[in-house]
Amino acid sequence: MYAYDELDRTIVNERVSEFRDQVARRLSGELTEDEFKSLRLMNGVYLQLHAYMLRIAIPYGTLSSAQLRRLAHVGRRYDRGYGHFTTRQNIQFHWIKLEQLPDALADLAEVGIHAMQTSGNCIRNITADQWAGVAPEEVDDPRIWAEILRQYATLHPEFSFLPRKFKFAITASRHDRAAIKVHDIGLRIHRNAEGEVGFEVLVGGGLGRTPFLAKTINSFVSHRDILSYCEAILRVYNQYGRRDNIYKARIKILVHELGIEKFKQEVEEEWAQMRDGALTLEESEIADIRSRFTYPKYETLSDTPDELTKAVAADRHFEAWYKNSVAPHKVPGYAIVTLSLKPEGGTPGDATADQMDAIADLAEKYSFGEIRVGHEQNLALPHVAKRDLPALWRALDKVGVATPNVNLVSDIICCPGLDYCSLSNARSIPIAQELTRRFANPDTANLIGRLHINISGCINACGHHHVGHIGILGVEKNGEEFYQITIGGRADEHAELGTLVGPAVPHEQVADVIEDIVEAYLALRQRPDELFVDVVKRLGVEPFKERVYATR
Amino acid sequence: MPLVKGNVIVTDEFTHLADDAELPADGAILVSAERFLAGPEAVLARQGKIGVIWPNNRDVEDLLPYLNRLAAVALVFPVFRDGRAYTQARLLRERYKFRGELRATGQVLRDQFVFMLRAGFDAFEVKKQSDAEAFATVAKRYSVFYQPTGDGRVTAFHRRLMHLSESVAS
């Protein structure tokens, strides 16, 4: 965990006081809604279909038990007793009153949580691999760098009014769990031939109306120069990014229109003028940030404890959960445990205040008081002793977060859709709920294997449908909800955008079509371990298209 | 529109000169970039201070040959969510060492003062009287800053290091 010091706390508190003044000026009419809009957005406040929505940052997805309890408190006191974890390592409350927002933010500030820059045309919450610091093969803890970037980005005097929103994601592992290729800037930490730690910098990725995968602008930027290099990119974007058309304002359009070579030239010219300036990171600065991340005092434990071996042999429910919810840890005897927020018939990513409190308690008991939030809208306990897994599983099951479906077909990523969102064209939650019911049988789900379904209720793609193995996009036609279906997308180190299978289908047919696609996959795969997405890569969309549309 | 400089509301010494108005013999004037660039030497040759209103979509490098003879540069925020002038301001102050008045004009509200001060602005044509009156208070709203800019404020990082070295010394 990163420990805020007095200076970090001061900024958060000063921000709350500024926002309290802004809300008061809005309520008194001194600020027009148009003027207030940009200000509230930079504090994570949206005006949604039914009410104001508050989006709270969970930088690099790391939470303490005390912080999760405080989120539960906000859900209970100011909302309707639950919160929604999003694909951006944020949590949203959908039913909050404008007058109460400053108090809610003040309550959160006491535990070092804020809503700064979770919306608006600024640098958004910095996301990272949710297994940072515990993944066995990572080069460095990407949270150190995410925190350095978080501080750099917070209330940045030059980049708080960019042409559009700006998202960073960081990974330090070979297997990319941070989806860096679909961010404005993606950073991959690696070592060069001399063993120095640095970054591959990717730029111009993003989903939405015009999806692009990020392109590498520089394959190795020294860790000392990462802030100045990013500042050069941001400065070029702030000056030359389009502002005439909101749909063409993201950096991906600038990169696309200039071409990566020309864009790189602009950035490198800018960088040449500033690279050894005040943004150069000193080793003492990095060491200071690093020192404020504390790691658990792990014990020396057996990597194959009897408690675990016995439980796997004795209980097939436990075995099923263990197989897909528990991942290797870099310390022997420990494991990373994913908590599914995708129960059968549930809303993906939702957690009740009671669940949050219970998870906070379990994290204290079994995971050194630490919780992680991933972009798949699940939570994780990052430091669980393997001997405790059976006991933890029983406790998680009572809380309703032990559904054994992590990475399986019912582990669906889904935006709030038309039920909550004023941008949306179609419902997405009911589609997810129906699909989780269709694929509820764990034997079927295990037979299918790893398969990611992503659902977005509109073209803005909060559900990342383009990079779902199966992507479902809600569109509106003559007042009715239709859904476009894409296959073959993925968001990992082999990122791809999905391909449309065929014409959009009406709401009531979506689940049938998905079942058809899955059945086609089972018939087409060469081996049980050939993933759905690999079959699509091998055969293209045609055989799936035939299966889906032959009978319709 | 009230002008704030040095934390207080002041009388604007500059007169905005329309593009088709005759060049006055003396007195401080603000002219458009277009008019200025059409004949910079003629404008600069006269008595009195010259300021240029520079649009936010034009490279500030075009101004470099004249920068040391300008008393003021006014940068424009056509809507307050258009932040290009922040980059221009930092370039003028930090890269090109402009020491004259750097004025923020357009949709200037109290909520931008801190950002503007940090980017190097020192004069503010504020849209609302109440915001202009609140300037001194708002400018002090934040006491900690993360990023190094040319405004000379000590960053959180350097404060931490100073604190560390103090605690080592004591």
Chai-1 contact restraints between the chains, C-beta under 6 A:
chainA,res_idxA,chainB,res_idxB,connection_type,confidence,min_distance_angstrom,max_distance_angstrom,comment,restraint_id
A,L7,B,V144,contact,1.0,0.0,6.0,A-B,restraint_1
A,L7,B,A156,contact,1.0,0.0,6.0,A-B,restraint_2
A,T10,B,V144,contact,1.0,0.0,6.0,A-B,restraint_3
A,I11,B,V144,contact,1.0,0.0,6.0,A-B,restraint_4
A,E14,B,R141,contact,1.0,0.0,6.0,A-B,restraint_5
A,E14,B,Y142,contact,1.0,0.0,6.0,A-B,restraint_6
A,E18,B,R141,contact,1.0,0.0,6.0,A-B,restraint_7
A,S38,B,R81,contact,1.0,0.0,6.0,A-B,restraint_8
A,L39,B,D111,contact,1.0,0.0,6.0,A-B,restraint_9
A,Q151,B,Y146,contact,1.0,0.0,6.0,A-B,restraint_10
A,Y152,B,Q147,contact,1.0,0.0,6.0,A-B,restraint_11
A,T154,B,Y146,contact,1.0,0.0,6.0,A-B,restraint_12
A,H156,B,Q147,contact,1.0,0.0,6.0,A-B,restraint_13
A,P157,B,F115,contact,1.0,0.0,6.0,A-B,restraint_14
A,P157,B,R118,contact,1.0,0.0,6.0,A-B,restraint_15
A,P157,B,A119,contact,1.0,0.0,6.0,A-B,restraint_16
A,P157,B,T149,contact,1.0,0.0,6.0,A-B,restraint_17
A,E158,B,Y86,contact,1.0,0.0,6.0,A-B,restraint_18
A,E158,B,T87,contact,1.0,0.0,6.0,A-B,restraint_19
A,E158,B,R90,contact,1.0,0.0,6.0,A-B,restraint_20
A,E158,B,A119,contact,1.0,0.0,6.0,A-B,restraint_21
A,S160,B,F115,contact,1.0,0.0,6.0,A-B,restraint_22
A,F161,B,R81,contact,1.0,0.0,6.0,A-B,restraint_23
A,F161,B,G83,contact,1.0,0.0,6.0,A-B,restraint_24
A,R235,B,T87,contact,1.0,0.0,6.0,A-B,restraint_25
A,N238,B,T87,contact,1.0,0.0,6.0,A-B,restraint_26
A,Q239,B,T87,contact,1.0,0.0,6.0,A-B,restraint_27
A,A278,B,P148,contact,1.0,0.0,6.0,A-B,restraint_28
A,E285,B,F157,contact,1.0,0.0,6.0,A-B,restraint_29
A,D288,B,R160,contact,1.0,0.0,6.0,A-B,restraint_30
